[in-house]
């Protein structure tokens, strides 16, 4: 009977995996179709359409990884971590200081990039473990307050002029302070350039062939390079998804879910709940550091990228998808990144192009925008709302509307009804096959 039960569980998991894959593919197809249509409405050529889809894929992959990491802590274990941005910063800045060339400003150690990435991930895990030791004595809102404060301490430390350039054992390092630090070039350039470390490097034979083929279609080399990197990020998302799925189905994962349901009962069963929470906190922080490295590599690390609003965005994405579900985490990350984060920018472009709302018509204050409503003229208000300056405020308004709707109508999120339980068997079914 035990072997039969294990086989049935394996078959059920196989079908669940197929349905999850179909759901994610359908979501991707829908988002790509939507943004392709919007790009056509805006008059983009093929290069512009590909660049739009590249941007959507890139952001969706990054947020999917971040939400998966947060889901491990909050959805699986019930740990309210509001310090996501801080652990992301630890990963990025550590990678930068390890792999940036010593001749740059700020200087680094110049180690190979794989060592820098591994060092950033390990540093994020270690900092997460150390931070969790005192913090995990707290629960709920108090844990959230401590982790949020820790995140700000990390950010302001990296921003401090003291660490803009400093020396450790005679070795010069630095964070760049408020100006940020240049990070190593994107490793995807290895596929296309003879010397990927040099910005002016000529393309390799393979790169020249690929760039030439797409150039004829109107797709420029940077877009091809960025699209290839976005596809690599999807592989990372798949890897993190499989890892966390296996963690969740393991005995370790069942203990995490038992802690989420009732930590006192889990401890009464002989489990060292504090040690389990430290481990899962460190693993989640390591994945956050990895996602941040993949996000910022090839660009500039700035403390402005790791403000508390970044943590808020990740939490909103998790709430949309549903805590406790890995598939929901990917869905929430993709929906948030494409529709709520990038969506307002495309709305502004469409309205500006087709409703003759120009920059010259943008009022300077909200009073100038609202005043013409008395004469039923909505153009100033529309121009004010969709201006470059206020589009971020529009994003926050949309987030607020979505959160209010979800809290009132679907508080568990889109896939929160699939929250995994701590039991390894279906407790709603009796041995004879009769449901309770």
N, C-alpha and C positions, 0 to 999 in steps of 0.2 A: 504493500500500500504506500510505503514511503517513496519507493522508486517511481510509482505511478504519479504520486503527488508532485514530485520534483519535475517529472516530465511535463505534467500539465502546467506547472508554473513556468517552465521554460517556453512552452508553446505560447502561453498567454503573454509573456514578455516579448516574444518574437512578433506577435501580432500588434502589441502596443508600439513596438519600435517601428513597424511598417506604417501604422497610422500616424505616428508622430512625424515620420519623414514625409509622408504625403501632406500633412498639415503645413509643415515648414516650406515645402516646395510650392504649395498653393499660395501661401502668404508671399513668398518671394516673387512668384509670377504676378500676383495681383499688384504688389508695390512697383515692380518694374513696368507693368502695363500702365499704371497710373502716372508715373513720372515720365514715361515715354510720351504719353498723350499730352501732358503739361508742356514738355519740351517742344513738341510739335506745335502746340498752340502759341508758344513763345517764338516760334520760327527758327529754332535751333537746327543746325545741320547735323550730320551723323556724328561729327566730332563732339559737338555740344551735347548730344543725347548720351553718347558713351561717357562723357565726363560727368554728366548728371548721375547716371547709374553707378559710376565709380564712386562718387561721393556718398551716395546712399548706401552702397555696399560697405564701404569703409566704416562709416559711422555705425551702421547696424552691427557689424562684427565687433567693433570695440565695445559698444554698450552691451551686446550680448554676453561677452566675456566678463565684463564688470558685474552685470546682474547675476550671472551664474555664480560668481565668487561671493556676492552678497547673499544670494539664496542659500549657499552652504552655511553661512553663519546665522542668518535670520530665519530663513524658511525651514532649514533642517534642525537647527539647534535653539532657535529663539533668542539669539544674541543680538541686541539692538545696537549695532555699530554705526555711529554717525561720523566715524573718522575715515571714511573711504578715501577721500581726497588726500589725506595725510600719508596713508600707506602707499598710494599711487606715487606721491612725490618722492618718498624714500626710494622706491624702485628706480624711478627715472634719474634722479640726481646721483644715486650710487653708480648706475650704469655709466652716466656721463663722466663722473670723476675717474672711473676705472679705465674707460676706453677712449676718452678724448686725448688728442695728441698733446704732449708736454709743451709744444710751441704755441698753442692757442691761448686765447685769453677768455675765460679763466683756464688754467692748465689742468691737465689730467695725467694719468699714469701711462696712457698709450698702449694699454693691453689689448689683445685681440678682442673683437666684438663679442664672440660667444662667451668669453670669460666675463666681460662686462655685463652681458645680459644675465648670465647665471648669478653673478655677484649681486646684481640689483634685485633679483627674485629672492635670493637667500637673505639679503639685508631686510627686505620687506617682511619676510617670514620671521626673522629674529626680532625685529622691532615690534611686530605684532605679538609675538610670544611674550616679550618682556613687558609690553604695555598691558597685556591681558592679566598678568599675575596679580597686580593690585586691583585692576578694574573689574575683574570677574567676581570679586567679592560683592559687587553691587549687582542690582537687577533692574530691568525695565528702564524707566526714565533716567535713573541715576547713572546707569551704564552709558546711556546715550549722551548724557551731559559730559561725562569724563572723556569719552572717545572723541567727541566734538572738540573739546578743549585741547586734547592731545594733538589733534589734526592741525589746529591753528598754531600750536606751539611749534610743530614741525615746519609749517609753512613760513612762519615769521623767522624761524632760525635760518632757513635757507635764504631768506630775503635780507637778513642782517648784513650790514657792511663789514662786520667782523669776519664773516665767512666768505666775503666776496673773493678774496684771495688769502690763503693761509698756508702754513707749512706744518707738516707732520714728519718728524724725524729727518728734517732737511729736504723733504720732498714737497714741492709746491703743488697745491691743489686749490680748488675754488668752486663756488656755486654761481658766481656772477652777480650775486646780490639781486637788486631790483631790476637789473638789465637782463638777467637770465644767462644761460650758457648754451653754446652751440653744441649739438649732439653729433655723434658720428653719422656718416652718410647711410642712407637706407641700403641694407644688404641686398635688396632685390636688384640693385644696379650691377651686381656680379653677372647677371644673365645677359646684360646688354652692352656693357662697356669694357674696354681693355683694362683701364685702371679705374675701378669703381670709386676709389677714394678721392679722385680728382674730379671736380665739377666740370672742367673743360675737357675731360677725356674723350677721345673719339670712340664711336661705337665699335664693338667687336663685329666679327663677320656675321654672327647670329643676330646681334642687335641691328646691324645695318639691314639685313634681310627682313627682319620683322618690322622695323621702322619704315622701310621702303614700301612694304606691302600695305601697311595701314595709312601711310602718308597719301597714297593714291586714293584712299577712301575719305580723306579729309580728317583723319585722326592723327593728331600730333604726337611726337615721341613722349613728352611728359605724361600725356593721358594714357598711352600704352603702358608706360612704366608704372603709373599709379594703379591702373586696372589690374596688372599682374600682381601687384602687392595686395590689393583688395582680395583677390582670389586666394592668395596665400593665407590671409587673415581668416577666411572662411574655413580653411583646414585647421587653423588653431582653434576656432570655435568648436569644430567637430571634435577635436582632441580633448578640449576641456569638458565638453558635454559628456563624452564617453567616460572620462575619468570620474566625473562627479556622479554619473549614473552608477558606475561600479562601486564607488564609495557609499552611495546611498543604499545599495542593495547588500552591502557587506555587513557582518556583525558590528563593525565599528559604526556604520551608518545607522543601524537600528538603535544603537545606544544613543546616538545624537538625537534621533527622533523621540526616543523615550525621555530624554532630558527636556526636550521642547514640551512634551505633553505634561510631565510631572517630574521635576528634578528630585524631589524627596523620595518618590517611589523608586526611581532609578538608583539612587544612592542606597536605599534599603535593600536592593537586590545585589549589593556588593560592588557596584561600579564606582570608580573614582571619578565622579562627574567633573571635578575641577580640572583634572588632567585631560579629560576628553575635551573640555571646552578650550583649554590652552592649545591643544593640538589642532582643533578645527579652526580656531581663530588664526593661528599661524598659517595654516594651509590657505584659508580664504585671503589673508593679506598677501601671501606670495602670489596668488593668481591676480590680485588687484595690481600688484607691482608689475607683473608680466604684461597685463593689458595696457597699463600706462606706458610701458617701454615701447610696445608695438604701436601705440598711438602717437608718441612724440618723436620716435627715432627718425633721423634725417631732418629734423627741424630744430627748434629752440625750446629749451625747458625754461618756463617762466612760472613764478609763483602765482601769477594771475590765473593760470590754468587749474590750480588746485585749491580754489576757494570753496567754502561750504556749499555753494550753489551746485558744484559738481556732484557732491554727495547727494544733494536733494534730487538732482536729475536721475541718478542711479536708483534711488529709492522709488521715485515715481514710476520708472520703467518696471521695477519689480512689482509694484502694486498693480500696474496695468496687466502684467502677465499672470500674476498670482503667485504668492509666496508658497514655497514647498514643492513647486513643480519645475523641473529643469527645462522641459519644453516650454512652459509658460514663461520662464526667464528669457529664453531666446526670442519668443514671440513679443514679449514686452519690450525688450531691447530694440528689436527691429521696428515695431510700431512707434515707439517713442522717438527714435533717431530719425526716422523718415517723415512721419506725419506731424509730430509735435515740435521737433527741433528744427528740421529743415523746412517743414511745410509753410510756416509763416513767411519765409523768404520768397518762396515761389508764389504765394498769394499776393505779396507786394508787387512782384514783377508782372503778374498777370493784370492786376488792377491798374498799375501804372501804365501799362502798354495799351490796354483796351478801353479804359475809362477816362483817359486823358487827365490823369492825376499826376502832375509833374512836381518836381522838387521846388520849382518857383512858387507853387501854390501852397506849400506847407506852412501852416501857421506856426508862430513861435511859442505860443502858450496854449494850454488847454481851453482857456476862456475864449481865445480867438477861434478855436476849432469848434466849440459848442455854440457860440453866438449865432452863426448863420442857420442853425437848426430851426430858429423861429420862423424863417422864411422857407423852410423845407429844403434847404440846400445842405446836402450831406457831404459834398465834395471836400470842404476844408477838414471835416472830422476824419474822413477817410484818408486824406493825405497826411494828416497829423499822426494817425494810428499806424499807417504803413510806411512811415519814413524810416530811413536807415537808422536813425537814432532811437526810435521807439519800437522797432520790430522786436527787440528783446523783451520789452514790456508786454507786447502782444503775446509773445510766447508764454510768459508767466500767466497771463490772463487765461489763455487756452488750457494751460496745465491746471489752473484752479477750477475751471469748468469741468474738465475731465475727472479730476479728483472728487468733486462734489457729486457728479453723476455716479461714479463708481461706488462711492461710500453709500449712496442712497439706494442704488439699484443692484449693484453686484460687488459687495465689499470683498469677496474672495478673489476678485480679478477675473480675467478671461478664462484662465485654466486653473484657478485656485481650487476648484472642486476636485481636482486630481491630486491634492496634497497626499504625499506618501505617509502611511502610518508606520508605527514602530514595529508592528507585528510582521513576521515573515509569511504568515498564512492569512487567509481571509477569515476574520473572526465573525463575519456575518453568516457563515455557512457551517452547519453541523456536519459531523463525520458522515452521516447517512445521506448527505446531499440536500437536506432540507434547510431552507433559510430560516433564520430566527424571526 
